[in-house]
């Protein structure tokens, strides 16, 4: 029974004062997840703050104080919250239009904490084209189309993920060309929205002088780009949490930049040494908790197996469609 399992989880969480991260072994339980149980071996819990996961221009340029979740609208403070309700409200990412009391497990995207809501729509990419490289945020396209900024450490798998999303190998090569790696590269998707390839950070082998000041370069983009729906922060799940990723996540969190954690290389379940992706993901979220008392949505992906591709696109569609309202 799905609901029974959820309740068990909620009880575990209620026993702690602080929010905790839980590892659920779905495969070892009697729970059957749909649509694809094998793709979702576990769920890590995390607090969700919708206002940090999407920006809506109609509600003001600053997302932090204006967006109200359905959850917060419908919570009756005077009534004690059930364990299941608490689980739904504190662990899952609830998009707009979702009644927390009506969330069922088949609404949760496999390998993520993301609930699919009524704004999820057409998500597949039919066409994508490189549009422009910009050296500064103010040089970026000015046509008001919504966009997703993609960032991550050098070698995290950003190009591979963009290629996998658009199913077009050569497209992300654009941003690998000499001279384009430190630029903001816009790719127009279905003639209606942008994927934005932002410069990678942490070039381990580059001499100090050649390293760019990533934060000062991208800060203007993150803080002022009105059409930014959300940042996808890519984290390599095949390695333990890296300081530079934690710094970036914490910086985005402190600055209330709407974002989604996209864990890459989740196919690497058999690592020679170290820990598995699920353990690395849990550690990462524990380490950033201080700056994210309420965590954004997260999802597991692999550009090798295609894990999470369709789910990520669906998630992006609901953020985008809500933004478009
Ligand atoms: P970028 O520097 O962030 O653009 O990273 P790339 O996309 O060039 O990938 C860096 C390396 O990681 C390459 O050797 C890729 O083949 C590898 N890689 C990227 N994504 C995945 C993935 O999902 N799984 C595995 N196993 N390797 C990946």
Boltz pocket constraint, residues with backbone or C-beta under 6 A from the ligand:
constraints:
  - pocket:
      binder: B
      contacts: [[A, 152], [A, 153], [A, 154], [A, 155], [A, 156], [A, 157], [A, 158], [A, 159], [A, 160], [A, 161], [A, 200], [A, 264], [A, 265], [A, 266], [A, 267], [A, 268], [A, 301], [A, 302], [A, 303], [A, 304], [A, 305]]
      max_distance: 6.0
